[in-house]
C-alpha cells in the first residue's frame, strides 16, 4: 500500500461517517460501536476472466493487513472494498456496511494523489449515497388558504420557519438531505394550503425519488392523522407511486427533551419569573398578567381579525363554495320534481312519454 503524504491527504478528504458524514477521531470511539473502513479505487480488469485474480491481488492481502494493523492499535474495524467502475461496486459495499450495522465509517481512497477523476469521482458518489437518496418529507396539518391570505394567520410562515430551523440543525451535523414541506388532512370544497401531501407524494414518485422519510412536523402526539393517514394511507400511496422505501419519524410524545422544553416554556411564561430576569422597568410592566388570556391574545394577534368560515353559506356566483351550494340546490329541485311526477302522475316527464301516463 502507498503511504506517502499525498495519499494520506486524499484520505483525510474522504473521512466520513455513514450516520451523518461527521469526522471520526480515535478519541471519540466507543467500545460498543462497530467501526468500518471503506477502501476506494477505480478497478480495471481487462477481461471477465481477470476479475477474480485482479481483485485478489490488488485488495485481498492489503485489506487483511490493514485490519490487523488497526487491531494492533486497539481499533477493531472491519475493512470493505468499494470499486467505482467494477465489482464490488461502492454501492454494494455500502449495502453490506449497513447490513453489518457499522456505526462509524472511515473512507480511505487508495489513490496516490487527489484528482477529480479518481478520489473526486468516488467521493461524489459517496456523497450522493449518504445524503441525496433519502428525501425528508415534512407533512403538516393544512388550514384553509383564506385563513392565511384573508385573516393573516401566521401558521404557514411559522411552519416554514420551523422546517428551516430543523434543516439548519441537520446541516450543522453535516446531513444535507433534500427536503420538502406539504400539507395534509384537508376537508371540504375550499382551497387549502398547498402543496397537498398526497399530490406531492405522487409527484416525487414521478421524479424518481425512491426513499422518503416522513416527519409529522405539526403533530406532537400520535393519533389517527399519524397512525392511519401517514402510516397507512400515505405509505400505500408512496409505494404505488414508485417510492420503494418509506419511513416515518415518531411524534414527540413524552420524549424527555420535549417534556423538559415544555417545562422551561411554562416557567419562562410566569410573570414573576420573567420579571426577575428583566432589568428594564418598562419591559417588566409589559409582562402579561398570569391568567389574562385576552391580553395574551391581543399581544399575539393585535388586529383580532375574524377567521372566514371554510364554506360560505348561501354564497351565489362563480366561486368554489357557491358552486357547491348551487349544485346542492339544483339536486334538491330535481328530487322534488321527481317526487311530484310520481305522486301526481303529471308533469314534463309524463308529457314527453318518458314515464307512463296514469289512468
HELIX and SHEET records of a PDB file:
HELIX    1   1 UNK A    5  UNK A   13  1                                   9    
HELIX    2   2 UNK A   26  UNK A   28  5                                   3    
HELIX    3   3 UNK A   50  UNK A   55  1                                   6    
HELIX    4   4 UNK A   56  UNK A   60  3                                   5    
HELIX    5   5 UNK A   61  UNK A   72  1                                  12    
HELIX    6   6 UNK A   90  UNK A   99  1                                  10    
HELIX    7   7 UNK A  119  UNK A  127  1                                   9    
HELIX    8   8 UNK A  128  UNK A  132  3                                   5    
HELIX    9   9 UNK A  145  UNK A  149  1                                   5    
HELIX   10  10 UNK A  155  UNK A  172  1                                  18    
HELIX   11  11 UNK A  197  UNK A  206  1                                  10    
HELIX   12  12 UNK A  224  UNK A  224  1                                   1    
HELIX   13  13 UNK A  225  UNK A  234  3                                  10    
HELIX   14  14 UNK A  235  UNK A  240  1                                   6    
HELIX   15  15 UNK A  256  UNK A  269  1                                  14    
HELIX   16  16 UNK A  271  UNK A  277  1                                   7    
HELIX   17  17 UNK A  281  UNK A  285  1                                   5    
HELIX   18  18 UNK A  293  UNK A  300  1                                   8    
HELIX   19  19 UNK A  320  UNK A  344  1                                  25    
HELIX   20  20 UNK A  348  UNK A  351  1                                   4    
SHEET    1   A 3 UNK A  77  UNK A  83  0                                        
SHEET    2   A 3 UNK A  35  UNK A  41  1                                        
SHEET    3   A 3 UNK A 104  UNK A 109  1                                        
SHEET    1   B 4 UNK A 179  UNK A 184  0                                        
SHEET    2   B 4 UNK A 135  UNK A 141  1                                        
SHEET    3   B 4 UNK A 211  UNK A 215  1                                        
SHEET    4   B 4 UNK A 245  UNK A 249  1                                        
END                                                                             
